[in-house]
Amino acid sequence: MRYFISSTAGLLLVFAALTGCSKSVDTTVPPAAPEAVEATRVSFANAECPIMGGKPSAELTTEYDGKTIGFCCDGCPEKWASLSDEDKAEKFAKVDAHAGHDHADGDHDHSDHSDE
C-alpha cells in the first residue's frame, strides 16, 4: 500500500511539473500603438463631383482655376481632364460650393454651407 501511495504521489508530481500551473499567464506583447498621422483637411471648391454628382473624395482631386476640385469615383478625374475648357467651366458652375455669394468683401460666415 505504501508503494502504491508513493507511486501515485510521484506520478502526480510529474504530471504537475509537465502541465504547469493551472493559471495561465499572458505573455503576449500587445500591439504597438499606431504612429500619429498628420491629417490635412481638404477644402473643396465644389459641393459635388462635377462629373457624377457624388460626394468629393480627398484622394481624388485636381486643381482647376486655382481651386481644389474633388471627384467621387476613380474615372472622374480622367473624364474631367478630357473636357474642353468651356465644358469644365459649365460643369464647375453647377457644383460650385460658393456660387451665389460674393467673396470679395470677406465679411460673411459660411455657417449656411459646409465643405464636407
C-alpha positions as CSV (number, residue, x, y, z in Angstrom):
1,M,0.0,0.0,0.0
2,R,2.8,2.3,0.9
3,Y,4.4,1.6,-2.6
4,F,1.1,2.5,-4.3
5,I,0.7,5.8,-2.4
6,S,4.3,6.9,-3.1
7,S,4.0,5.9,-6.8
8,T,0.7,7.8,-7.1
9,A,2.2,10.9,-5.4
10,G,5.2,10.7,-7.7
11,L,3.1,10.5,-10.8
12,L,1.0,13.5,-9.6
13,L,4.2,15.5,-9.1
14,V,5.5,14.6,-12.6
15,F,2.1,15.5,-14.1
16,A,2.0,18.8,-12.3
17,A,5.6,19.6,-13.4
18,L,4.8,18.8,-17.0
19,T,1.5,20.7,-17.2
20,G,2.5,23.7,-15.1
21,C,0.3,25.9,-13.1
22,S,-3.4,25.9,-13.9
23,K,-3.3,29.8,-14.0
24,S,-2.0,30.8,-17.4
25,V,0.0,34.0,-17.7
26,D,-0.5,36.0,-20.8
27,T,3.0,36.6,-22.1
28,T,1.9,38.1,-25.5
29,V,3.0,41.6,-26.2
30,P,0.2,44.0,-27.0
31,P,0.3,45.5,-30.5
32,A,2.2,48.8,-30.7
33,A,0.1,51.9,-30.8
34,P,-0.1,53.3,-34.4
35,E,2.1,56.3,-35.0
36,A,0.3,59.6,-35.1
37,V,-0.7,60.6,-38.6
38,E,-0.8,64.2,-39.6
39,A,-4.1,64.9,-41.4
40,T,-4.8,67.8,-43.5
41,R,-8.4,68.8,-44.1
42,V,-9.2,69.2,-47.8
43,S,-11.4,72.1,-48.7
44,F,-13.1,71.6,-52.0
45,A,-14.3,74.4,-54.2
46,N,-17.1,72.1,-55.3
47,A,-20.0,70.7,-53.3
48,E,-20.5,67.7,-55.6
49,C,-18.4,65.8,-58.1
50,P,-18.7,67.8,-61.4
51,I,-18.8,64.5,-63.4
52,M,-21.1,62.1,-61.4
53,G,-22.5,64.3,-58.7
54,G,-21.3,62.2,-55.8
55,K,-19.5,63.3,-52.6
56,P,-16.0,64.5,-53.4
57,S,-13.1,62.4,-52.0
58,A,-9.8,63.8,-50.7
59,E,-8.0,61.1,-52.6
60,L,-9.4,62.2,-56.0
61,T,-8.6,65.8,-56.6
62,T,-7.2,68.2,-59.2
63,E,-6.6,71.9,-59.4
64,Y,-8.9,74.0,-61.6
65,D,-8.7,77.8,-61.9
66,G,-6.7,78.0,-58.7
67,K,-9.2,75.8,-56.7
68,T,-9.1,72.2,-55.5
69,I,-11.8,70.2,-57.2
70,G,-12.8,66.8,-55.7
71,F,-14.2,63.8,-57.5
72,C,-16.3,60.9,-56.3
73,C,-15.1,58.0,-58.4
74,D,-11.8,56.7,-59.9
75,G,-12.7,57.5,-63.5
76,C,-14.0,61.0,-62.9
77,P,-10.6,62.9,-62.9
78,E,-9.8,61.3,-66.3
79,K,-13.2,62.4,-67.7
80,W,-12.6,65.9,-66.3
81,A,-9.2,66.1,-67.9
82,S,-10.7,65.2,-71.3
83,L,-13.2,68.0,-71.2
84,S,-12.8,71.3,-73.0
85,D,-12.3,74.5,-71.0
86,E,-15.9,75.5,-71.8
87,D,-17.3,72.2,-70.6
88,K,-15.2,72.4,-67.4
89,A,-16.5,75.9,-66.7
90,E,-20.1,74.8,-67.3
91,K,-19.8,71.7,-65.1
92,F,-18.0,73.5,-62.3
93,A,-20.6,76.3,-62.2
94,K,-23.2,73.6,-61.4
95,V,-21.3,72.3,-58.4
96,D,-19.5,75.4,-57.2
97,A,-19.8,75.4,-53.4
98,H,-19.5,79.2,-53.2
99,A,-21.8,80.1,-56.1
100,G,-24.4,82.7,-55.4
101,H,-22.4,84.8,-52.9
102,D,-19.6,87.3,-53.2
103,H,-16.2,86.5,-51.6
104,A,-14.7,89.9,-52.4
105,D,-16.0,91.6,-49.2
106,G,-14.6,89.0,-46.9
107,D,-17.2,89.9,-44.3
108,H,-19.5,86.9,-44.1
109,D,-19.6,83.5,-42.5
110,H,-20.0,80.0,-44.0
111,S,-22.5,78.7,-41.5
112,D,-25.0,78.2,-44.2
113,H,-22.9,75.5,-46.0
114,S,-20.1,73.1,-45.4
115,D,-17.2,71.8,-47.4
116,E,-17.6,68.3,-46.0
